[in-house]
């Protein structure tokens, strides 16, 4: 059975359910021509560019947008460690905002989950990438072998030196099968 709870800051006007729905409640609002009765309804959500559902809530002539998954988590999921982000456990189902698909997470935990579940465009799948996976492997191999600087590699591959540094230290290009071998990472960082 669907459970509903008041949305903090909008008590008496809006509620969110454990299944990820948001509704307005029957209420009387102040209108320039006098008080007016408004019947409550389940609100339509709009999809953001990143694929998350959002709703607009009004209070005192002010309208504000909220991500539905955040409203659900705030109402139904305890957050004793004050984690700042809400993660969809099944990241391919951003439309599923039910309590069972949500959890509080740190930014790092959320990024790790996205990486492990291939939810982000890593490496050459990233639209803005200037180099390929093959280039990354070559950069790592050549740098580990010694005899070439990061600056020289950057110039050769048409990228900047800090990008080469992030690649050889496994701070970038670690998704899509490019995860570091722990012993190799240790050797490179020494």
C-alpha positions as CSV (number, residue, x, y, z in Angstrom):
1,X,0.0,0.0,0.0
2,X,1.4,3.4,-1.0
3,X,2.4,5.6,1.9
4,X,2.4,9.4,1.8
5,X,4.3,12.0,3.8
6,X,4.2,15.7,3.9
7,X,7.1,17.5,2.1
8,X,9.1,19.5,4.6
9,X,8.4,23.2,4.0
10,X,5.2,22.5,2.1
11,X,3.2,20.9,4.8
12,X,-0.6,21.0,4.1
13,X,0.1,21.7,0.4
14,X,2.1,18.8,-1.0
15,X,3.0,15.2,-0.2
16,X,5.4,12.6,-1.6
17,X,4.9,8.8,-1.7
18,X,7.2,5.9,-1.1
19,X,6.6,4.9,-4.7
20,X,8.0,8.2,-6.0
21,X,4.8,10.2,-6.7
22,X,4.1,13.7,-5.6
23,X,0.7,15.2,-5.1
24,X,-0.9,18.5,-4.1
25,X,-3.6,18.5,-1.4
26,X,-7.1,20.0,-1.4
27,X,-6.6,23.5,-0.1
28,X,-7.8,27.1,-0.1
29,X,-5.4,29.6,-1.7
30,X,-5.4,33.4,-1.6
31,X,-6.3,34.9,-5.0
32,X,-6.5,38.6,-5.9
33,X,-10.3,38.1,-6.2
34,X,-10.5,36.4,-2.8
35,X,-9.9,32.9,-1.4
36,X,-10.2,30.0,-3.9
37,X,-10.5,26.3,-3.4
38,X,-8.0,24.1,-5.3
39,X,-8.6,20.4,-5.6
40,X,-5.5,18.2,-5.0
41,X,-4.0,16.0,-7.7
42,X,-1.0,13.8,-8.5
43,X,1.5,16.1,-10.2
44,X,3.1,15.5,-13.6
45,X,6.9,15.3,-13.5
46,X,9.2,16.6,-16.1
47,X,12.4,14.9,-17.1
48,X,15.6,16.9,-16.7
49,X,18.4,16.8,-19.3
50,X,20.2,14.3,-17.1
51,X,17.1,12.0,-17.0
52,X,15.9,12.7,-13.5
53,X,12.2,13.5,-12.8
54,X,11.5,16.9,-11.4
55,X,8.4,18.7,-10.0
56,X,7.5,22.3,-9.4
57,X,6.1,23.2,-6.0
58,X,4.5,26.6,-5.2
59,X,4.4,28.4,-1.9
60,X,3.5,32.0,-1.3
61,X,3.5,32.9,-5.0
62,X,7.0,31.4,-5.3
63,X,7.7,28.3,-7.5
64,X,10.7,26.0,-6.9
65,X,11.8,22.8,-8.7
66,X,12.8,19.6,-6.9
67,X,14.2,16.3,-8.0
68,X,11.6,13.6,-7.0
69,X,14.2,11.1,-5.8
70,X,15.5,13.7,-3.4
71,X,12.0,14.4,-2.0
72,X,11.4,10.7,-1.5
73,X,14.7,10.1,0.2
74,X,14.2,13.1,2.6
75,X,10.8,11.8,3.6
76,X,11.4,8.1,3.9
77,X,15.1,7.2,4.1
78,X,17.0,8.0,7.4
79,X,20.3,9.7,6.8
80,X,22.3,9.4,10.1
81,X,25.6,10.1,8.4
82,X,24.3,13.3,6.6
83,X,25.3,12.0,3.2
84,X,24.6,14.8,0.6
85,X,23.5,12.8,-2.5
86,X,20.8,10.4,-3.3
87,X,21.8,7.4,-5.5
88,X,19.5,5.3,-7.7
89,X,20.6,1.7,-6.8
90,X,19.6,0.7,-10.3
91,X,21.2,3.6,-12.1
92,X,19.6,2.6,-15.5
93,X,16.2,3.3,-13.9
94,X,16.3,7.0,-13.1
95,X,12.6,7.0,-13.5
96,X,12.2,4.6,-10.6
97,X,12.0,6.8,-7.6
98,X,10.6,4.3,-5.2
99,X,12.2,4.0,-1.8
100,X,13.5,0.5,-2.6
101,X,15.6,1.9,-5.5
102,X,17.2,4.8,-3.5
103,X,19.9,5.3,-1.0
104,X,21.9,8.2,0.5
105,X,25.5,8.4,-0.7
106,X,28.6,10.6,-0.7
107,X,29.7,12.1,-4.0
108,X,32.5,9.6,-4.1
109,X,30.1,6.6,-3.5
110,X,27.8,7.9,-6.2
111,X,30.7,8.3,-8.7
112,X,32.0,4.8,-7.8
113,X,28.5,3.3,-8.3
114,X,28.2,5.0,-11.7
115,X,31.7,3.7,-12.7
116,X,31.0,0.1,-11.6
117,X,27.7,0.0,-13.4
118,X,28.9,1.6,-16.6
119,X,26.5,4.6,-16.2
120,X,28.9,7.3,-17.4
121,X,30.7,7.8,-20.7
122,X,34.3,7.1,-19.7
123,X,37.2,7.5,-21.9
124,X,36.7,7.5,-25.7
125,X,32.9,7.1,-25.2
126,X,33.0,10.6,-23.7
127,X,31.9,13.0,-26.5
128,X,34.7,15.5,-25.6
129,X,37.5,13.0,-25.5
130,X,40.6,13.9,-27.6
131,X,42.3,10.6,-27.2
132,X,41.3,6.9,-27.4
133,X,41.6,4.0,-25.0
134,X,44.5,2.8,-27.0
135,X,46.3,6.1,-26.6
136,X,45.8,6.0,-22.8
137,X,47.3,2.5,-22.6
138,X,50.2,3.7,-24.7
139,X,50.8,6.8,-22.5
140,X,50.8,4.7,-19.3
141,X,53.1,2.1,-20.8
142,X,55.6,4.7,-22.2
143,X,55.6,6.7,-19.0
144,X,56.1,3.6,-16.8
145,X,59.0,2.5,-19.0
146,X,60.7,5.9,-18.3
147,X,62.7,8.1,-20.6
148,X,59.9,10.4,-21.5
149,X,58.3,13.3,-19.6
150,X,54.6,14.0,-19.1
151,X,55.1,17.3,-21.0
152,X,56.5,15.4,-24.0
153,X,53.6,12.9,-23.9
154,X,51.1,15.7,-23.7
155,X,52.6,17.5,-26.7
156,X,52.6,14.2,-28.7
157,X,49.0,13.3,-28.0
158,X,47.6,16.9,-28.2
159,X,46.5,17.1,-24.6
160,X,47.7,19.0,-21.5
161,X,50.3,17.9,-19.0
162,X,47.8,17.7,-16.1
163,X,45.7,15.3,-18.1
164,X,48.7,13.1,-18.7
165,X,49.5,13.2,-15.0
166,X,45.9,12.1,-14.2
167,X,46.1,9.3,-16.7
168,X,49.4,7.8,-15.4
169,X,48.2,8.2,-11.8
170,X,44.9,6.5,-12.6
171,X,42.9,9.5,-11.6
172,X,41.1,9.5,-14.9
173,X,40.4,7.0,-17.6
174,X,39.7,4.3,-15.1
175,X,36.3,3.1,-16.4
176,X,35.5,0.7,-19.2
177,X,38.1,-1.9,-18.4
178,X,40.9,0.5,-17.7
179,X,40.8,0.0,-13.9
180,X,44.2,0.0,-12.4
181,X,45.9,-3.2,-11.3
182,X,46.5,-2.3,-7.6
183,X,50.2,-3.4,-7.8
184,X,50.7,-1.3,-10.9
185,X,49.1,1.7,-9.3
186,X,51.4,1.4,-6.3
187,X,54.5,1.1,-8.5
188,X,53.6,4.1,-10.6
189,X,52.8,6.3,-7.5
190,X,56.2,5.5,-5.8
